[in-house]
Amino acid sequence: MNWKTIQGWLTHLHPDKWSGALIILLIFLALGLLSSHLLKRAIRLVVARDRDHRLDRMSVGFLAKVASAFVWIMILMLYAHMIPALDRLATALLASVSVASVVFGLAAQSTLSNFVAGFSLIFYRPFRLGDKLKITAPGGVESGVVEDVSLGYTVLKTSDNRRVIMSNASISSTTMINLSAADQRTICVIPFSIDQDADIDAARALILQSAAQSKAIEEVLGCPVTGLGPATVDLSLRVRCATPDIAAEVYTDMLEAVKKRFAAAGMTVQSS
């Protein structure tokens, strides 16, 4: 390739010509795609190495979107500065920047409020990715898992695989219940009745032995006498479980386990 050929190509790349402006635009688009790809790849590598989960996934995802948008804004600004026609247009717009800013602010008020609200969600962190929220939507109360927080909207995935999409400004100003942030531990009370002439201490020991063998019980709180009937003595086994669902399983399991242990010891027991 000789010098004249190179000069010919450089002539086509002159920003004053439409062909040169188009070629430069393609080059800038390629640079933008490459920069955005490298940025996302770098963020994925950082998240993959964070095996202790010290980084908040929602904050990382939101800031990645902000960084990607910033990259494209810079690409467009550099391109507009290189093309004389666009540069002159930008200079003319700056002469009326006060009017333009007011018009732009009014036109993009909701968009800007969603963008700023996204930063408030990241800063105050009322919820994280994967948290289950209960919110009031136009169709009624909805419960869903936080699936994504973009520059303008928050997406919740419901149990029936629907997507509830709310603007960041709306969800930051509404009252919500973070079901994942609440302490799910539950006290499970399992009542038993024994005969009046039965040995209370022996019955209590058998009940506590059954509870001690259950891996689903986090803590045994006690087994006091809670009532005296005409022919029975009422005992209540009180245990702490991780979640209400586990507590429901423990309730039925303890009824069966205590019944078998009492039967082996020659005692009778029934649930109150």
C-alpha positions as CSV (number, residue, x, y, z in Angstrom):
1,M,0.0,0.0,0.0
2,N,1.6,3.3,-1.2
3,W,1.4,6.7,0.3
4,K,-1.2,8.0,-2.2
5,T,-3.6,5.1,-1.2
6,I,-3.2,6.0,2.5
7,Q,-3.9,9.7,1.7
8,G,-7.0,8.6,-0.2
9,W,-8.3,6.7,2.9
10,L,-7.4,9.7,5.2
11,T,-9.4,12.0,2.8
12,H,-12.5,9.8,3.3
13,L,-12.0,9.9,7.1
14,H,-12.2,13.7,7.2
15,P,-15.0,14.7,9.6
16,D,-16.3,17.5,7.3
17,K,-17.5,14.9,4.8
18,W,-20.6,12.7,5.4
19,S,-18.6,9.6,4.5
20,G,-15.9,10.5,7.0
21,A,-18.5,11.3,9.7
22,L,-20.2,7.9,9.1
23,I,-16.9,6.0,9.3
24,I,-15.9,7.8,12.5
25,L,-19.4,7.0,13.9
26,L,-18.8,3.3,13.2
27,I,-15.4,3.5,14.9
28,F,-16.9,5.2,18.0
29,L,-19.7,2.6,18.1
30,A,-17.2,-0.2,18.0
31,L,-15.2,1.5,20.8
32,G,-18.3,1.9,22.8
33,L,-19.3,-1.8,22.4
34,L,-15.8,-2.9,23.2
35,S,-15.6,-0.7,26.3
36,S,-19.0,-1.8,27.6
37,H,-18.1,-5.4,27.0
38,L,-14.8,-5.1,28.9
39,L,-16.5,-3.3,31.7
40,K,-19.2,-5.9,32.2
41,R,-16.6,-8.7,32.0
42,A,-14.4,-7.0,34.6
43,I,-17.5,-6.6,36.9
44,R,-18.4,-10.3,36.4
45,L,-14.8,-11.3,37.3
46,V,-15.0,-9.2,40.5
47,V,-18.3,-10.7,41.5
48,A,-17.1,-14.3,40.7
49,R,-14.1,-13.8,43.0
50,D,-16.3,-12.5,45.8
51,R,-17.0,-15.9,47.3
52,D,-17.6,-14.5,50.8
53,H,-20.5,-12.3,49.3
54,R,-19.1,-9.1,50.8
55,L,-20.3,-7.2,47.7
56,D,-24.0,-6.3,47.4
57,R,-25.1,-7.8,44.1
58,M,-27.8,-5.1,43.6
59,S,-25.4,-2.3,44.1
60,V,-22.8,-3.9,41.8
61,G,-25.5,-4.4,39.1
62,F,-26.9,-0.9,39.3
63,L,-23.5,0.8,39.3
64,A,-22.5,-1.4,36.3
65,K,-25.5,0.0,34.4
66,V,-24.6,3.5,35.4
67,A,-21.0,3.0,34.3
68,S,-22.1,1.6,31.0
69,A,-24.4,4.6,30.4
70,F,-21.5,6.9,31.3
71,V,-19.3,5.2,28.7
72,W,-21.9,5.8,26.0
73,I,-22.4,9.4,27.0
74,M,-18.7,10.0,26.8
75,I,-18.5,8.3,23.4
76,L,-21.3,10.5,22.0
77,M,-19.8,13.7,23.5
78,L,-16.4,12.9,21.9
79,Y,-18.0,12.1,18.6
80,A,-20.0,15.3,18.6
81,H,-16.8,17.3,19.4
82,M,-15.0,15.7,16.5
83,I,-17.7,16.4,13.9
84,P,-17.7,20.2,13.1
85,A,-21.4,20.3,12.2
86,L,-22.4,18.7,15.5
87,D,-19.9,20.8,17.4
88,R,-21.4,24.0,16.0
89,L,-24.8,22.8,16.9
90,A,-23.7,22.1,20.5
91,T,-22.2,25.6,20.6
92,A,-25.4,27.1,19.4
93,L,-27.4,25.2,22.0
94,L,-25.1,26.4,24.8
95,A,-26.2,30.0,24.0
96,S,-29.7,29.0,25.1
97,V,-28.6,26.5,27.8
98,S,-30.9,28.0,30.5
99,V,-34.0,27.5,28.3
100,A,-32.9,24.2,27.1
101,S,-32.1,22.9,30.6
102,V,-35.6,24.0,31.8
103,V,-37.3,22.3,28.9
104,F,-35.2,19.2,29.2
105,G,-35.7,19.0,33.0
106,L,-39.5,19.2,32.6
107,A,-39.5,16.7,29.8
108,A,-37.3,14.2,31.7
109,Q,-38.6,14.9,35.2
110,S,-39.9,11.4,35.8
111,T,-36.8,9.8,34.2
112,L,-34.4,11.8,36.3
113,S,-36.5,11.1,39.4
114,N,-36.3,7.3,38.7
115,F,-32.6,7.6,38.2
116,V,-32.0,9.5,41.4
117,A,-34.3,7.1,43.3
118,G,-32.2,4.2,42.0
119,F,-29.2,5.8,43.8
120,S,-31.3,6.2,47.0
121,L,-32.2,2.5,46.9
122,I,-28.5,1.6,46.5
123,F,-27.5,4.0,49.3
124,Y,-30.1,3.2,51.9
125,R,-30.5,-0.5,50.8
126,P,-34.1,-1.2,52.0
127,F,-33.8,-4.5,50.1
128,R,-31.3,-6.6,48.1
129,L,-31.5,-8.8,45.1
130,G,-33.2,-12.0,46.1
131,D,-35.2,-10.4,48.9
132,K,-39.0,-11.2,49.0
133,L,-41.1,-8.0,49.1
134,K,-44.8,-7.4,49.7
135,I,-46.0,-4.2,48.0
136,T,-49.2,-2.5,47.0
137,A,-49.5,-2.5,43.2
138,P,-52.4,-1.2,41.1
139,G,-53.9,-4.7,40.9
140,G,-53.7,-5.2,44.7
141,V,-51.1,-6.5,47.1
142,E,-48.3,-8.4,45.4
143,S,-45.4,-10.5,46.8
144,G,-42.3,-11.2,44.8
145,V,-38.6,-11.7,44.8
146,V,-36.4,-8.7,43.7
147,E,-35.0,-9.8,40.3
148,D,-33.4,-6.7,39.0
149,V,-32.9,-3.0,39.7
150,S,-32.2,-1.0,36.5
151,L,-31.6,2.7,36.0
152,G,-35.3,3.4,36.0
153,Y,-37.3,0.4,37.2
154,T,-37.3,-2.4,39.8
155,V,-38.5,-5.9,38.7
156,L,-40.2,-8.3,41.1
157,K,-40.8,-12.0,40.2
158,T,-43.9,-13.4,41.8
159,S,-44.5,-17.1,42.8
160,D,-46.6,-17.7,39.6
161,N,-43.7,-16.4,37.4
162,R,-45.2,-13.0,36.7
163,R,-43.1,-9.8,36.6
164,V,-44.2,-6.8,38.6
165,I,-42.4,-3.8,37.2
166,M,-42.3,-0.6,39.3
167,S,-40.5,2.7,38.8
168,N,-37.7,3.3,41.2
169,A,-39.4,6.5,42.3
170,S,-42.6,4.7,43.1
171,I,-41.0,1.8,45.0
172,S,-38.7,4.1,47.0
173,S,-41.8,6.2,48.2
174,T,-44.2,3.3,48.8
175,T,-44.6,1.3,52.0
176,M,-43.2,-2.2,51.6
177,I,-42.7,-5.3,53.8
178,N,-39.4,-7.0,53.3
179,L,-40.3,-10.6,54.2
180,S,-36.7,-11.7,53.9
181,A,-35.4,-9.2,56.4
182,A,-37.7,-10.3,59.2
183,D,-36.6,-12.8,61.8
184,Q,-38.3,-16.0,60.6
185,R,-37.7,-17.9,63.8
186,T,-40.9,-19.3,65.3
187,I,-41.8,-20.7,68.7
188,C,-43.8,-23.9,68.3
189,V,-46.0,-25.0,71.2
190,I,-47.1,-28.6,71.2
191,P,-49.7,-29.6,73.8
192,F,-50.0,-33.1,75.4
193,S,-52.3,-34.5,77.9
194,I,-51.5,-37.4,80.3
195,D,-53.5,-39.3,82.9
196,Q,-54.0,-37.7,86.3
197,D,-52.2,-40.6,88.0
198,A,-49.2,-40.6,85.5
199,D,-45.7,-39.6,86.6
200,I,-45.4,-36.0,85.4
201,D,-41.5,-36.0,85.6
202,A,-41.3,-39.2,83.7
203,A,-43.7,-37.9,81.0
204,R,-41.8,-34.6,80.7
205,A,-38.5,-36.5,80.4
206,L,-39.8,-38.6,77.5
207,I,-41.1,-35.5,75.7
208,L,-37.8,-33.7,76.1
209,Q,-35.9,-36.7,74.9
210,S,-38.0,-36.8,71.7
211,A,-37.4,-33.1,71.2
212,A,-33.6,-33.5,71.7
213,Q,-33.4,-36.0,68.9
214,S,-35.1,-33.7,66.3
215,K,-32.6,-31.9,64.1
216,A,-35.2,-29.5,63.0
217,I,-35.5,-27.9,66.4
218,E,-33.1,-25.1,67.1
219,E,-33.7,-24.8,70.9
220,V,-35.9,-26.5,73.5
221,L,-37.5,-23.9,75.7
222,G,-39.2,-26.2,78.2
223,C,-42.1,-28.4,78.9
224,P,-44.2,-26.9,81.8
225,V,-47.6,-28.0,83.1
226,T,-50.2,-25.7,81.6
227,G,-53.5,-27.1,82.9
228,L,-55.2,-29.6,85.1
229,G,-58.3,-31.3,83.8
230,P,-60.8,-33.6,85.5
231,A,-58.8,-36.7,84.4
232,T,-55.7,-35.3,82.7
233,V,-52.6,-33.2,83.2
234,D,-51.7,-30.9,80.3
235,L,-48.1,-30.3,79.3
236,S,-46.8,-28.0,76.6
237,L,-43.6,-28.7,74.7
238,R,-42.1,-25.3,73.6
239,V,-39.4,-25.3,71.0
240,R,-37.8,-22.7,68.7
241,C,-37.7,-23.4,64.9
242,A,-36.0,-21.6,62.0
243,T,-39.2,-20.8,60.0
244,P,-42.9,-21.2,60.4
245,D,-42.9,-24.0,57.8
246,I,-40.3,-26.0,59.8
247,A,-42.4,-25.3,62.9
248,A,-45.4,-26.9,61.3
249,E,-43.4,-30.0,60.4
250,V,-42.0,-30.2,63.9
251,Y,-45.5,-30.1,65.4
252,T,-46.7,-33.2,63.6
253,D,-43.3,-35.0,64.0
254,M,-43.3,-34.5,67.7
255,L,-46.9,-35.8,68.1
256,E,-45.9,-39.0,66.4
257,A,-42.5,-39.3,68.2
258,V,-43.9,-38.7,71.6
259,K,-46.8,-41.1,71.0
260,K,-44.3,-43.9,70.1
261,R,-42.0,-43.2,73.0
262,F,-45.0,-43.2,75.5
263,A,-46.3,-46.4,74.0
264,A,-42.9,-48.1,74.5
265,A,-42.8,-46.9,78.1
266,G,-46.4,-48.2,78.8
267,M,-47.9,-44.7,79.2
268,T,-50.8,-43.1,77.3
269,V,-50.7,-39.7,75.8
270,Q,-52.9,-37.7,73.5
271,S,-52.7,-34.2,71.9
272,S,-54.8,-31.6,73.6
